[in-house]
């Protein structure tokens, strides 16, 4: 294969190098995304496990979504999957079932104001 590649024009060799570099970059990005997804799953599982061990039924809606990001990704737009997961966590935290177990902040403030009089 090496002799055949050696006979190619420099322009074609340059193009092959660029394609190989682009393929390697895409592979690295895909691997980083897979690693981040795996780590997020592990953190979520540990969080649920910790709460189960401590007897806490409430799952912090933010915990599963915290993933390490580089400085360039700090203010990046969340993916559709992240949006759906965050909306579901919000609904779980503010739904009737969650509110039946806790006092909402507005009610707590009103209660404190009433007790202060």
MDTraj code that builds the backbone (N, CA, C; nanometers):
import mdtraj as md
import numpy as np

residues = "UNK UNK UNK UNK UNK UNK UNK UNK UNK UNK UNK UNK UNK UNK UNK UNK UNK UNK UNK UNK UNK UNK UNK UNK UNK UNK UNK UNK UNK UNK UNK UNK UNK UNK UNK UNK UNK UNK UNK UNK UNK UNK UNK UNK UNK UNK UNK UNK UNK UNK UNK UNK UNK UNK UNK UNK UNK UNK UNK UNK UNK UNK UNK UNK UNK UNK UNK UNK UNK UNK UNK UNK UNK UNK UNK UNK UNK UNK UNK UNK UNK UNK UNK UNK UNK UNK UNK UNK UNK UNK UNK UNK UNK UNK UNK UNK UNK UNK UNK UNK UNK UNK UNK UNK UNK UNK UNK UNK UNK UNK UNK UNK UNK UNK UNK UNK UNK".split()
xyz = np.array([
    [0.0826, -0.1186, 0.0000],
    [0.0000, 0.0000, 0.0000],
    [0.0875, 0.1256, 0.0000],
    [0.1987, 0.1176, 0.0734],
    [0.2874, 0.2333, 0.0828],
    [0.3417, 0.2757, -0.0546],
    [0.3860, 0.1816, -0.1403],
    [0.4346, 0.2241, -0.2726],
    [0.3257, 0.2920, -0.3559],
    [0.2010, 0.2422, -0.3429],
    [0.0914, 0.3018, -0.4199],
    [0.0642, 0.4442, -0.3719],
    [0.0681, 0.4637, -0.2414],
    [0.0463, 0.5982, -0.1869],
    [0.1616, 0.6903, -0.2256],
    [0.2834, 0.6366, -0.2303],
    [0.4005, 0.7152, -0.2677],
    [0.3922, 0.7686, -0.4093],
    [0.3204, 0.6999, -0.4966],
    [0.3078, 0.7436, -0.6362],
    [0.1977, 0.8467, -0.6572],
    [0.1178, 0.8733, -0.5549],
    [0.0100, 0.9716, -0.5685],
    [0.0669, 1.1127, -0.5742],
    [-0.0128, 1.2025, -0.6291],
    [0.0305, 1.3418, -0.6364],
    [0.0324, 1.4021, -0.4957],
    [0.1099, 1.5078, -0.4766],
    [0.1195, 1.5740, -0.3460],
    [-0.0153, 1.6312, -0.3033],
    [-0.0917, 1.6786, -0.3996],
    [-0.2236, 1.7346, -0.3687],
    [-0.3148, 1.6256, -0.3106],
    [-0.3130, 1.5088, -0.3691],
    [-0.3946, 1.3986, -0.3215],
    [-0.3453, 1.3480, -0.1852],
    [-0.2132, 1.3435, -0.1672],
    [-0.1578, 1.3045, -0.0368],
    [-0.2009, 1.4030, 0.0713],
    [-0.1978, 1.5310, 0.0387],
    [-0.2391, 1.6344, 0.1332],
    [-0.3866, 1.6170, 0.1695],
    [-0.4675, 1.5882, 0.0681],
    [-0.6104, 1.5666, 0.0916],
    [-0.6322, 1.4441, 0.1816],
    [-0.5589, 1.3380, 0.1591],
    [-0.5709, 1.2179, 0.2425],
    [-0.5324, 1.2474, 0.3878],
    [-0.4275, 1.3281, 0.4072],
    [-0.3879, 1.3658, 0.5428],
    [-0.4980, 1.4464, 0.6121],
    [-0.5591, 1.5396, 0.5385],
    [-0.6674, 1.6208, 0.5948],
    [-0.7878, 1.5352, 0.6332],
    [-0.8220, 1.4406, 0.5460],
    [-0.9352, 1.3518, 0.5738],
    [-0.9051, 1.2662, 0.6966],
    [-0.7841, 1.2146, 0.7063],
    [-0.7461, 1.1323, 0.8215],
    [-0.7497, 1.2151, 0.9497],
    [-0.7030, 1.3402, 0.9436],
    [-0.7043, 1.4273, 1.0613],
    [-0.8479, 1.4595, 1.1025],
    [-0.9353, 1.4860, 1.0053],
    [-1.0754, 1.5155, 1.0350],
    [-1.1435, 1.3943, 1.0971],
    [-1.1122, 1.2767, 1.0457],
    [-1.1700, 1.1540, 1.1000],
    [-1.1234, 1.1320, 1.2440],
    [-0.9978, 1.1570, 1.2713],
    [-0.9435, 1.1414, 1.4061],
    [-1.0070, 1.2431, 1.5019],
    [-1.0254, 1.3656, 1.4562],
    [-1.0891, 1.4683, 1.5387],
    [-1.2327, 1.4285, 1.5704],
    [-1.3058, 1.3802, 1.4712],
    [-1.4436, 1.3372, 1.4930],
    [-1.4486, 1.2204, 1.5911],
    [-1.3532, 1.1292, 1.5834],
    [-1.3481, 1.0160, 1.6748],
    [-1.3253, 1.0627, 1.8182],
    [-1.2334, 1.1594, 1.8342],
    [-1.2048, 1.2118, 1.9680],
    [-1.3266, 1.2821, 2.0270],
    [-1.3956, 1.3610, 1.9469],
    [-1.5156, 1.4318, 1.9939],
    [-1.6228, 1.3318, 2.0353],
    [-1.6427, 1.2303, 1.9536],
    [-1.7419, 1.1282, 1.9846],
    [-1.7059, 1.0557, 2.1141],
    [-1.5782, 1.0273, 2.1338],
    [-1.5327, 0.9609, 2.2558],
    [-1.5533, 1.0502, 2.3776],
    [-1.5250, 1.1801, 2.3638],
    [-1.5462, 1.2735, 2.4750],
    [-1.6936, 1.2819, 2.5130],
    [-1.7816, 1.2849, 2.4127],
    [-1.9251, 1.2893, 2.4388],
    [-1.9704, 1.1620, 2.5092],
    [-1.9201, 1.0476, 2.4637],
    [-1.9557, 0.9201, 2.5267],
    [-1.9054, 0.9157, 2.6708],
    [-1.7843, 0.9650, 2.6935],
    [-1.7287, 0.9679, 2.8294],
    [-1.8119, 1.0582, 2.9204],
    [-1.8502, 1.1749, 2.8696],
    [-1.9303, 1.2683, 2.9494],
    [-2.0663, 1.2075, 2.9835],
    [-2.1271, 1.1403, 2.8868],
    [-2.2564, 1.0764, 2.9097],
    [-2.2434, 0.9652, 3.0135],
    [-2.1376, 0.8868, 3.0036],
    [-2.1132, 0.7786, 3.0991],
    [-2.0926, 0.8343, 3.2394],
    [-2.0129, 0.9411, 3.2507],
    [-1.9877, 1.0011, 3.3813],
    [-2.1164, 1.0591, 3.4414],
    [-2.2001, 1.1216, 3.3583],
    [-2.3268, 1.1766, 3.4075],
    [-2.4169, 1.0650, 3.4602],
    [-2.4199, 0.9522, 3.3899],
    [-2.4992, 0.8385, 3.4361],
    [-2.4458, 0.7859, 3.5683],
    [-2.3145, 0.7767, 3.5800],
    [-2.2543, 0.7272, 3.7046],
    [-2.2854, 0.8209, 3.8206],
    [-2.2755, 0.9545, 3.7964],
    [-2.3053, 1.0498, 3.9025],
    [-2.4515, 1.0397, 3.9442],
    [-2.5408, 1.0253, 3.8470],
    [-2.6833, 1.0139, 3.8794],
    [-2.7090, 0.8859, 3.9596],
    [-2.6464, 0.7772, 3.9203],
    [-2.6642, 0.6513, 3.9927],
    [-2.6092, 0.6624, 4.1348],
    [-2.4934, 0.7250, 4.1512],
    [-2.4361, 0.7424, 4.2853],
    [-2.5249, 0.8312, 4.3709],
    [-2.5824, 0.9344, 4.3085],
    [-2.6694, 1.0263, 4.3821],
    [-2.7938, 0.9514, 4.4326],
    [-2.8561, 0.8741, 4.3452],
    [-2.9738, 0.7974, 4.3841],
    [-2.9358, 0.6951, 4.4909],
    [-2.8210, 0.6309, 4.4732],
    [-2.7746, 0.5323, 4.5711],
    [-2.7511, 0.5991, 4.7069],
    [-2.6867, 0.7162, 4.7066],
    [-2.6625, 0.7896, 4.8305],
    [-2.7934, 0.8247, 4.8997],
    [-2.8914, 0.8711, 4.8230],
    [-3.0200, 0.9073, 4.8806],
    [-3.0934, 0.7843, 4.9337],
    [-3.0796, 0.6720, 4.8650],
    [-3.1437, 0.5495, 4.9106],
    [-3.0808, 0.5027, 5.0410],
    [-2.9495, 0.5098, 5.0487],
    [-2.8789, 0.4687, 5.1706],
    [-2.9178, 0.5592, 5.2866],
    [-2.9294, 0.6879, 5.2610],
    [-2.9631, 0.7842, 5.3662],
    [-3.1128, 0.7929, 5.3935],
    [-3.1919, 0.7180, 5.3178],
    [-3.3365, 0.7194, 5.3379],
    [-3.4042, 0.8424, 5.2825],
    [-3.3429, 0.9091, 5.1891],
    [-3.3994, 1.0300, 5.1297],
    [-3.4656, 0.9909, 4.9982],
    [-3.5924, 1.0249, 4.9831],
    [-3.6640, 0.9899, 4.8607],
    [-3.6490, 1.0973, 4.7539],
    [-3.6108, 1.2176, 4.7935],
    [-3.6003, 1.3301, 4.7006],
    [-3.4703, 1.3223, 4.6211],
    [-3.4791, 1.3400, 4.4907],
    [-3.3607, 1.3438, 4.4052],
    [-3.3403, 1.4872, 4.3602],
    [-3.2211, 1.5411, 4.3832],
    [-3.1892, 1.6779, 4.3430],
    [-3.1968, 1.6883, 4.1918],
    [-3.2831, 1.7732, 4.1359],
    [-3.2992, 1.7797, 3.9906],
    [-3.1752, 1.8288, 3.9175],
    [-3.0855, 1.8982, 3.9831],
    [-2.9658, 1.9486, 3.9162],
    [-2.8527, 1.8474, 3.9134],
    [-2.8446, 1.7601, 4.0114],
    [-2.7301, 1.6705, 4.0267],
    [-2.6977, 1.5876, 3.9022],
    [-2.7961, 1.5208, 3.8392],
    [-2.7613, 1.4369, 3.7254],
    [-2.7089, 1.5129, 3.6043],
    [-2.7278, 1.6445, 3.5993],
    [-2.6920, 1.7193, 3.4803],
    [-2.5593, 1.7910, 3.4913],
    [-2.4975, 1.7849, 3.6062],
    [-2.3689, 1.8508, 3.6201],
    [-2.2621, 1.7633, 3.5577],
    [-2.2036, 1.8118, 3.4512],
    [-2.0968, 1.7374, 3.3869],
    [-1.9806, 1.8322, 3.3639],
    [-1.8601, 1.7817, 3.3713],
    [-1.7459, 1.8705, 3.3508],
    [-1.7450, 1.9240, 3.2083],
    [-1.7272, 2.0511, 3.1975],
    [-1.7216, 2.1136, 3.0657],
    [-1.5968, 2.1990, 3.0575],
    [-1.5457, 2.2112, 2.9391],
    [-1.4291, 2.2958, 2.9205],
    [-1.4738, 2.4409, 2.9208],
    [-1.3783, 2.5323, 2.9314],
    [-1.4117, 2.6749, 2.9349],
    [-1.4887, 2.7162, 2.8105],
    [-1.4576, 2.6575, 2.6959],
    [-1.5250, 2.6929, 2.5721],
    [-1.6696, 2.6480, 2.5688],
    [-1.7062, 2.5484, 2.6489],
    [-1.8422, 2.4968, 2.6496],
    [-1.9254, 2.5561, 2.7627],
    [-1.8691, 2.6474, 2.8413],
    [-1.9354, 2.6967, 2.9612],
    [-2.0747, 2.7521, 2.9343],
    [-2.0882, 2.8357, 2.8343],
    [-2.2175, 2.8964, 2.8043],
    [-2.2821, 2.8357, 2.6801],
    [-2.2510, 2.7105, 2.6521],
    [-2.3074, 2.6470, 2.5337],
    [-2.4543, 2.6138, 2.5568],
    [-2.5284, 2.6043, 2.4499],
    [-2.6710, 2.5732, 2.4554],
    [-2.6859, 2.4245, 2.4876],
    [-2.7766, 2.3896, 2.5804],
    [-2.7936, 2.2476, 2.6144],
    [-2.8540, 2.1698, 2.4972],
    [-2.8258, 2.0423, 2.4932],
    [-2.8805, 1.9564, 2.3877],
    [-3.0288, 1.9338, 2.4135],
    [-3.0978, 1.8816, 2.3128],
    [-3.2406, 1.8532, 2.3293],
    [-3.2631, 1.7518, 2.4409],
    [-3.1752, 1.6542, 2.4521],
    [-3.1869, 1.5531, 2.5576],
    [-3.1735, 1.6176, 2.6960],
    [-3.0769, 1.7099, 2.7106],
    [-3.0608, 1.7799, 2.8381],
    [-3.1837, 1.8645, 2.8699],
    [-3.2391, 1.9314, 2.7690],
    [-3.3585, 2.0128, 2.7909],
    [-3.4737, 1.9267, 2.8415],
    [-3.4969, 1.8130, 2.7729],
    [-3.6065, 1.7244, 2.8136],
    [-3.5853, 1.6727, 2.9556],
    [-3.4623, 1.6354, 2.9866],
    [-3.4334, 1.5826, 3.1203],
    [-3.4537, 1.6898, 3.2265],
    [-3.4137, 1.8125, 3.1983],
    [-3.4295, 1.9206, 3.2952],
    [-3.5761, 1.9573, 3.3146],
    [-3.6518, 1.9573, 3.2064],
    [-3.7949, 1.9857, 3.2172],
    [-3.8631, 1.8766, 3.2994],
    [-3.8270, 1.7509, 3.2736],
    [-3.8849, 1.6399, 3.3498],
    [-3.8485, 1.6511, 3.4973],
    [-3.7254, 1.6881, 3.5273],
    [-3.6827, 1.7044, 3.6670],
    [-3.7584, 1.8205, 3.7317],
    [-3.7810, 1.9279, 3.6576],
    [-3.8566, 2.0421, 3.7107],
    [-3.9998, 2.0015, 3.7434],
    [-4.0617, 1.9283, 3.6501],
    [-4.1987, 1.8835, 3.6720],
    [-4.2053, 1.7893, 3.7921],
    [-4.1060, 1.6998, 3.8026],
    [-4.1022, 1.6089, 3.9178],
    [-4.0864, 1.6853, 4.0484],
    [-4.0122, 1.7937, 4.0472],
    [-3.9878, 1.8715, 4.1690],
    [-4.1028, 1.9631, 4.2059],
    [-4.1812, 2.0028, 4.1069],
    [-4.2890, 2.0988, 4.1339],
    [-4.4273, 2.0404, 4.1118],
    [-4.4354, 1.9128, 4.0818],
    [-4.5650, 1.8492, 4.0588],
    [-4.6422, 1.8312, 4.1883],
    [-4.7655, 1.7858, 4.1752],
    [-4.8523, 1.7675, 4.2922],
    [-4.7919, 1.6713, 4.3929],
    [-4.7302, 1.5630, 4.3452],
    [-4.6715, 1.4645, 4.4365],
    [-4.5595, 1.5264, 4.5190],
    [-4.4720, 1.6029, 4.4538],
    [-4.3602, 1.6656, 4.5256],
    [-4.4106, 1.7714, 4.6229],
    [-4.5068, 1.8501, 4.5815],
    [-4.5581, 1.9572, 4.6673],
    [-4.6410, 1.9030, 4.7838],
    [-4.6933, 1.7822, 4.7695],
    [-4.7708, 1.7254, 4.8806],
    [-4.6795, 1.6860, 4.9961],
    [-4.5500, 1.6718, 4.9700],
    [-4.4546, 1.6331, 5.0733],
    [-4.3780, 1.7512, 5.1304],
    [-4.3826, 1.8678, 5.0651],
    [-4.3054, 1.9836, 5.1087],
    [-4.3925, 2.1090, 5.1026],
    [-4.3481, 2.2130, 5.1699],
    [-4.4165, 2.3418, 5.1645],
    [-4.3469, 2.4254, 5.0572],
    [-4.4247, 2.4841, 4.9672],
    [-4.3632, 2.5674, 4.8642],
    [-4.3117, 2.6968, 4.9262],
    [-4.2231, 2.7635, 4.8578],
    [-4.1575, 2.8827, 4.9121],
    [-4.2571, 2.9966, 4.9341],
    [-4.3552, 3.0101, 4.8471],
    [-4.4547, 3.1174, 4.8622],
    [-4.5382, 3.0926, 4.9869],
    [-4.5823, 2.9663, 5.0038],
    [-4.6622, 2.9335, 5.1227],
    [-4.5792, 2.9501, 5.2502],
    [-4.4525, 2.9104, 5.2447],
    [-4.3658, 2.9244, 5.3616],
    [-4.3494, 3.0711, 5.3985],
    [-4.3337, 3.1579, 5.3008],
    [-4.3183, 3.3003, 5.3273],
    [-4.4460, 3.3582, 5.3877],
    [-4.5603, 3.3192, 5.3318],
    [-4.6879, 3.3661, 5.3858],
    [-4.7068, 3.3169, 5.5294],
    [-4.6689, 3.1919, 5.5553],
    [-4.6802, 3.1365, 5.6900],
    [-4.5917, 3.2125, 5.7876],
    [-4.4684, 3.2427, 5.7457],
    [-4.3771, 3.3167, 5.8315],
    [-4.4299, 3.4580, 5.8598],
    [-4.4889, 3.5206, 5.7583],
    [-4.5433, 3.6546, 5.7759],
    [-4.6607, 3.6500, 5.8736],
    [-4.7456, 3.5482, 5.8619],
    [-4.8605, 3.5348, 5.9507],
    [-4.8171, 3.5082, 6.0939],
    [-4.7119, 3.4292, 6.1115],
    [-4.6629, 3.3993, 6.2451],
    [-4.5948, 3.5206, 6.3086],
    [-4.5433, 3.6099, 6.2278],
    [-4.4743, 3.7277, 6.2779],
    [-4.5694, 3.8336, 6.3324],
    [-4.6986, 3.8278, 6.2974],
    [-4.7955, 3.9300, 6.3407],
    [-4.8420, 3.9047, 6.4818],
])
top = md.Topology()
chain = top.add_chain()
for i, resn in enumerate(residues, 1):
    res = top.add_residue(resn, chain, resSeq=i)
    for name in ("N", "CA", "C"):
        top.add_atom(name, md.element.get_by_symbol(name[0]), res)
traj = md.Trajectory(xyz[None], top)
